[in-house]
Amino acid sequence: MKRKYLITPYGLIIPSILFASFIIIYPTYDLINLSLNKVNRFGKLRGFNEGANFLSILSDQLFYDSLNRTFIWTIGVVVGTIIFSIPIAIILNEKFIGRGIARTIIMLPWAISLAMASIVWRWALDGEFGMFNHTLKQLNIIDENIFWLATGEVAFPIQILIGILVSIPFTTTVFLGGLSSVSLELYDAGKMDGTTKLNEFFYITFPLIKPFINIAVVINLINVFNSFPIIWVLTEGGPANSTDILITYLYKLAFKFGKIGNASALSLIMFSILIILVLIYAKVQIKNEE
């Protein structure tokens, strides 16, 4: 009977593990196979090419430009999201009239797909008829229309800001979960000792929600690194590839230029980079906690 109880948990979880493994392992195997072979536009293998797909990617300057922008994009959005989400979560954790409505308003954008949100922003930023230019004119801030998405120097920072805005709802939810687990007695004790709000944050709130910050960073890191809709809908990586990140560069390789083998090789490179980034972050956090 005791042995039965020991086996039962494994019996319940093994089907899920096998199913998840199939979903992950088979596509990865297929991707590796494509990356190591000549592939035509229709995905048909034409024979082993001795790593030529990887060499082609690594010798392309667009890859390095997209890689640099990917790091800027990822770090900018993740860091910006964390910085803005923490104070928003702290405010929404306080008791005030209309808190439920305020929480709902913050969470509502989370229900909208990234593609739809990006389309709305593209309309708003339209150089001729966009709402943004119209509003600035009404406020007498500008006299002539500004073409916000016409150059990479302007468009890319705007895309980062939009990335931060659309990431705040989820991240705020994570932090609210962390704040709800913090005992109010700690704050009461701090008030008795004359602790300021700033010290209260650094010595009580921040250390106790740090595990939730780590969760938010890792999840956002993965999501933002692979985020496609915002860049693609707003500029399609243009003008002249000046806003391309790795995921849009990959899309162009596969579906515009028909280079399936190169795109597969790039997918594996991206997968490796992402794993390395997550492992580095995890190692730094573990070292800080020792």
C-alpha positions as CSV (number, residue, x, y, z in Angstrom):
1,M,0.0,0.0,0.0
2,K,2.8,2.4,0.9
3,R,4.5,1.7,-2.4
4,K,1.3,2.5,-4.2
5,Y,1.1,5.9,-2.6
6,L,4.7,6.5,-3.7
7,I,4.1,5.6,-7.3
8,T,0.7,7.4,-7.7
9,P,2.2,11.0,-8.0
10,Y,4.6,9.9,-10.7
11,G,1.8,8.1,-12.5
12,L,-0.2,11.3,-12.5
13,I,2.6,13.6,-13.7
14,I,4.3,11.4,-16.3
15,P,1.6,11.9,-19.0
16,S,1.9,15.6,-18.7
17,I,5.8,15.4,-18.8
18,L,5.7,13.2,-21.9
19,F,3.2,15.5,-23.7
20,A,5.2,18.6,-22.9
21,S,8.4,16.9,-23.9
22,F,6.9,15.9,-27.3
23,I,5.8,19.5,-27.9
24,I,9.3,20.9,-27.1
25,I,11.6,18.1,-28.4
26,Y,10.0,17.4,-31.8
27,P,10.0,21.0,-33.0
28,T,13.5,21.5,-31.7
29,Y,14.7,18.4,-33.6
30,D,13.0,19.6,-36.7
31,L,14.6,23.0,-36.4
32,I,18.0,21.5,-35.9
33,N,17.5,19.3,-39.0
34,L,16.4,22.3,-41.1
35,S,19.4,24.4,-39.9
36,L,21.9,21.8,-41.0
37,N,20.5,21.2,-44.5
38,K,19.9,23.1,-47.7
39,V,16.2,24.0,-47.7
40,N,14.1,25.3,-50.6
41,R,11.4,27.9,-50.2
42,F,8.8,25.2,-49.5
43,G,10.8,23.6,-46.7
44,K,12.0,20.6,-48.6
45,L,15.4,19.4,-47.6
46,R,18.1,19.3,-50.3
47,G,21.0,17.7,-48.4
48,F,23.5,18.5,-45.6
49,N,25.3,21.7,-46.1
50,E,28.1,21.5,-43.4
51,G,26.8,24.4,-41.3
52,A,26.6,26.9,-44.2
53,N,23.3,28.3,-42.8
54,F,25.0,29.3,-39.5
55,L,28.0,30.8,-41.4
56,S,25.7,32.8,-43.6
57,I,23.9,34.3,-40.5
58,L,27.2,35.0,-38.7
59,S,28.7,36.8,-41.8
60,D,25.6,39.0,-42.2
61,Q,26.0,42.5,-40.8
62,L,22.2,42.8,-40.5
63,F,22.4,40.0,-37.9
64,Y,24.8,42.0,-35.7
65,D,22.8,45.2,-36.1
66,S,19.6,43.4,-35.2
67,L,21.4,41.7,-32.2
68,N,22.5,45.0,-30.8
69,R,19.0,46.5,-31.2
70,T,17.5,43.3,-29.6
71,F,19.6,43.8,-26.5
72,I,18.7,47.5,-26.3
73,W,15.0,46.7,-26.9
74,T,15.0,43.9,-24.3
75,I,16.9,45.7,-21.6
76,G,15.0,49.0,-22.2
77,V,11.6,47.4,-22.0
78,V,12.3,45.1,-19.1
79,V,14.0,47.7,-16.9
80,G,11.5,50.4,-17.8
81,T,8.6,48.0,-17.0
82,I,10.0,47.1,-13.6
83,I,10.8,50.7,-12.7
84,F,7.2,51.9,-13.5
85,S,5.3,48.8,-12.3
86,I,6.7,48.8,-8.7
87,P,5.3,52.2,-7.7
88,I,2.0,51.5,-9.5
89,A,1.7,48.2,-7.6
90,I,2.5,49.9,-4.3
91,I,-0.2,52.6,-4.9
92,L,-2.8,50.1,-6.0
93,N,-2.0,48.0,-2.8
94,E,-3.0,50.9,-0.6
95,K,-6.6,51.3,0.6
96,F,-8.4,54.1,-1.1
97,I,-11.9,54.8,-2.6
98,G,-12.1,53.4,-6.1
99,R,-9.1,51.0,-5.7
100,G,-11.0,48.2,-7.4
101,I,-11.8,50.4,-10.4
102,A,-8.2,51.6,-10.6
103,R,-7.0,48.0,-10.6
104,T,-9.4,47.1,-13.3
105,I,-8.3,50.0,-15.5
106,I,-4.6,49.0,-15.1
107,M,-5.4,45.4,-16.0
108,L,-7.7,46.1,-19.0
109,P,-4.9,46.7,-21.5
110,W,-3.7,43.1,-20.7
111,A,-6.8,41.8,-22.3
112,I,-6.0,43.4,-25.7
113,S,-3.7,41.6,-28.1
114,L,-0.3,43.1,-28.8
115,A,-1.1,43.2,-32.5
116,M,-4.3,45.2,-31.9
117,A,-2.6,47.6,-29.5
118,S,0.2,48.1,-32.0
119,I,-2.3,48.9,-34.8
120,V,-3.9,51.5,-32.5
121,W,-0.5,53.1,-31.8
122,R,0.3,53.1,-35.5
123,W,-2.8,55.0,-36.3
124,A,-2.2,57.4,-33.4
125,L,1.4,58.1,-34.6
126,D,0.5,58.5,-38.3
127,G,2.5,61.5,-39.6
128,E,-0.4,62.9,-41.6
129,F,-3.7,62.1,-39.7
130,G,-2.5,60.7,-36.4
131,M,-4.2,61.6,-33.1
132,F,-0.8,62.4,-31.5
133,N,0.1,65.1,-34.0
134,H,-3.4,66.5,-33.8
135,T,-3.3,66.7,-30.0
136,L,0.1,68.4,-30.0
137,K,-1.2,71.0,-32.5
138,Q,-4.2,71.7,-30.4
139,L,-2.0,72.4,-27.4
140,N,0.2,74.6,-29.6
141,I,3.3,72.5,-28.9
142,I,4.1,71.9,-32.6
143,D,3.2,73.8,-35.8
144,E,3.9,71.1,-38.4
145,N,3.3,67.3,-38.5
146,I,6.0,65.1,-37.2
147,F,6.6,61.8,-38.9
148,W,7.2,59.7,-35.8
149,L,7.9,56.4,-37.6
150,A,9.9,57.7,-40.5
151,T,13.3,57.3,-39.0
152,G,14.8,54.6,-36.8
153,E,16.3,57.2,-34.5
154,V,12.8,58.3,-33.5
155,A,10.8,55.2,-34.2
156,F,12.9,52.8,-32.1
157,P,12.7,54.7,-28.8
158,I,8.9,55.1,-29.3
159,Q,8.6,51.3,-29.8
160,I,10.5,50.8,-26.5
161,L,8.1,53.1,-24.7
162,I,5.1,51.3,-26.2
163,G,6.7,48.0,-25.1
164,I,7.0,49.3,-21.6
165,L,3.3,50.4,-21.6
166,V,1.9,47.1,-22.8
167,S,4.1,45.2,-20.3
168,I,3.1,47.1,-17.2
169,P,-0.3,45.4,-16.6
170,F,1.1,41.9,-16.2
171,T,4.1,43.0,-14.2
172,T,1.9,45.1,-11.9
173,T,-0.2,42.0,-11.3
174,V,2.8,40.0,-10.3
175,F,4.0,42.7,-7.8
176,L,0.5,43.1,-6.4
177,G,0.6,39.4,-5.6
178,G,3.9,39.9,-3.9
179,L,2.7,42.9,-1.9
180,S,-0.4,41.1,-0.7
181,S,1.9,38.5,0.9
182,V,3.8,41.1,3.0
183,S,2.6,41.2,6.6
184,L,1.1,44.6,7.6
185,E,2.6,44.1,11.1
186,L,6.0,44.8,9.6
187,Y,4.9,48.2,8.4
188,D,3.2,48.9,11.8
189,A,6.5,48.1,13.6
190,G,8.4,50.3,11.2
191,K,6.0,53.2,11.9
192,M,6.5,52.8,15.6
193,D,10.2,53.1,15.0
194,G,9.7,56.3,13.0
195,T,10.6,54.7,9.6
196,T,10.2,57.0,6.6
197,K,8.3,55.8,3.5
198,L,11.6,55.6,1.6
199,N,13.3,53.4,4.3
200,E,10.1,51.4,4.5
201,F,10.4,50.6,0.8
202,F,14.1,49.7,0.8
203,Y,14.2,47.7,4.1
204,I,10.7,46.1,4.1
205,T,8.9,46.1,0.8
206,F,11.8,45.6,-1.7
207,P,13.5,42.7,0.1
208,L,10.2,40.8,0.6
209,I,9.0,41.2,-3.0
210,K,12.4,40.5,-4.5
211,P,11.4,36.9,-5.5
212,F,8.5,38.4,-7.4
213,I,10.8,40.9,-9.1
214,N,12.9,38.0,-10.2
215,I,9.9,36.2,-11.6
216,A,8.8,39.3,-13.4
217,V,12.3,39.9,-14.9
218,V,12.6,36.4,-16.2
219,I,9.1,36.2,-17.7
220,N,9.4,39.7,-19.3
221,L,12.9,38.9,-20.5
222,I,11.6,35.8,-22.4
223,N,8.5,37.6,-23.7
224,V,10.2,40.9,-24.8
225,F,13.2,39.1,-26.4
226,N,10.8,37.2,-28.6
227,S,8.2,40.0,-29.0
228,F,7.2,40.4,-32.6
229,P,4.0,42.5,-33.0
230,I,5.0,45.9,-31.9
231,I,8.1,46.3,-34.1
232,W,6.5,44.6,-37.1
233,V,3.1,46.4,-37.0
234,L,4.6,49.8,-36.5
235,T,7.6,49.7,-38.9
236,E,8.2,46.2,-40.2
237,G,11.7,46.6,-39.1
238,G,12.2,49.7,-41.3
239,P,12.9,52.1,-42.6
240,A,15.9,50.4,-44.2
241,N,16.1,47.8,-41.4
242,S,16.8,50.5,-38.8
243,T,14.4,49.1,-36.3
244,D,14.9,45.4,-37.0
245,I,15.4,43.1,-34.0
246,L,16.3,39.4,-34.2
247,I,12.7,38.2,-34.4
248,T,11.7,40.5,-37.3
249,Y,15.0,39.7,-39.0
250,L,14.1,36.0,-38.7
251,Y,10.6,36.6,-40.1
252,K,12.0,38.3,-43.1
253,L,14.5,35.5,-43.7
254,A,11.9,32.9,-43.6
255,F,8.8,34.4,-45.2
256,K,10.1,37.3,-47.3
257,F,13.3,35.8,-48.7
258,G,12.4,32.1,-48.4
259,K,15.7,31.3,-46.6
260,I,14.2,28.6,-44.3
261,G,17.5,27.1,-43.4
262,N,19.0,30.4,-42.4
263,A,15.9,31.3,-40.4
264,S,16.2,27.9,-38.6
265,A,19.8,28.5,-37.8
266,L,18.9,32.0,-36.4
267,S,16.2,30.5,-34.3
268,L,18.7,28.2,-32.6
269,I,21.1,31.1,-32.1
270,M,18.3,33.1,-30.5
271,F,17.3,30.2,-28.3
272,S,20.9,29.8,-27.1
273,I,21.2,33.6,-26.4
274,L,18.0,33.6,-24.4
275,I,19.0,30.6,-22.3
276,I,22.4,32.2,-21.6
277,L,20.7,35.5,-20.5
278,V,18.3,33.7,-18.2
279,L,21.1,31.6,-16.7
280,I,23.4,34.6,-16.1
281,Y,20.6,36.5,-14.4
282,A,19.7,33.5,-12.3
283,K,23.4,33.0,-11.3
284,V,23.8,36.7,-10.4
285,Q,20.7,36.5,-8.2
286,I,21.8,33.3,-6.5
287,K,25.2,34.9,-5.8
288,N,23.6,38.0,-4.3
289,E,21.5,35.9,-2.0
290,E,24.5,33.9,-0.6
